[in-house]
Amino acid sequence: MSALALSVLLSFVSAVAYAGGAVVQERVADSCSGERFAPLRRPGWWAALGLNGLGGVLHVVALAFGPLSLVQPLGALTIVFALPLAALFVGRKAGATAWRGAVMATAGLAGLLALVGASDAGSLGPAQRTALALVTGGAIVALMVAARAAHRHPAVRSVLLATGAGAAFGMSSVFTKTVAVDWSAGAGLAGLPSLGVIAVLSAAGVFLSQSAYRDGGLAAPLATLTVVNPVLAAVVGIVLFGETFRHGTTGTVLALGCAVVTCGGLILLTTERLGGAADRKTPADTGHVPGARWPVDPSAPVLTSVDAEPAREGDDGDPRSLPDVPLCA
């Protein structure tokens, strides 16, 4: 088997593992709504973490055998596998709008990144790596602050957190590719600081994606993460690794068209999420009062305390102005 074919196969299996981890994470987060650290006590959360770890390892190996411009587009298959997995194992069926959005986002992303031309393997210098790590960390912190400010809008909050997760995963892939190139060139221990950055970014991506799934379900956060991750990696590849779009001006125009299609798919996914949230019933609709032990029938008569005698004119409604009344006749 050629190195290119092996890279494609590993990317496929990695996408399946990531999709399975996303589905399990979303289910655990949904069952632990309102409890911050409850998922850590659930075996399913650790199973999802293991699936994400497996997907990450396979992704690293795929990057070692194939170019960044090929491996990253195949990562878009995560959303393609996640929707049927959620319907099959969790019973959470996505609507027609979500499927159209998923297809549009995946097709546009695959087309966009397929137009990125391959280049010779290159690495980044220490100054470039430091600047890249600082800029990425600052952007992720800014997205977390914005998500915290949008706590009253779960859909917006989930998209912001998913964007941060996608940025973390995308930049982790960039550093991973850099370390793989260094090791292939016999750099030895020179890549240890980059390995630390990869570990931090991967952990941040896992926890940010967990929070995004808790607030926004599966479709919109996963679409956001799936789009941001490879697009950011492709931008870094173009700017820092010298990759360009194929076919000159025609390729650039086609790439812009693919970006529009991708954004359209993401909008469809987010719109369905917002519509679903609006259709949820409130406690008043279901007749359930927080703190009550059973539903309340709105049509039932309400028992109140015995009506007190109205305050006499001139008493200003002050109970202290009423005369003392003996409890017993």
Secondary structure, DSSP 8 states (H G I E B T S, - for coil): --HHHHHHHHHHHHHHHHHHHHHHHHHHHHHTTT-SSGGGG-HHHHHHHHHHHHHHHHHHHHHHHS-HHHHHHHTTHHHHHHHHHIIIII-----HHHHHHHHHHHHHHHHHHHTB---------HHHHHHHHHHHHHHHHHHHHHHHHTTT-HHHHHHHHHHHHHHHHHHHHHHHHHHHHHHHTT-GGGGHHHHHHHHHHHHHHHHHHHHHHHHH-SHHHHHHHHHHHHHHHHHHHHHHS---BTTHHHHHHHHHHHHHHHHHHHHHHHHHHHHHHHTS--HHHHT--TT-SS---TTS------------TTSTT-GGGS----S--
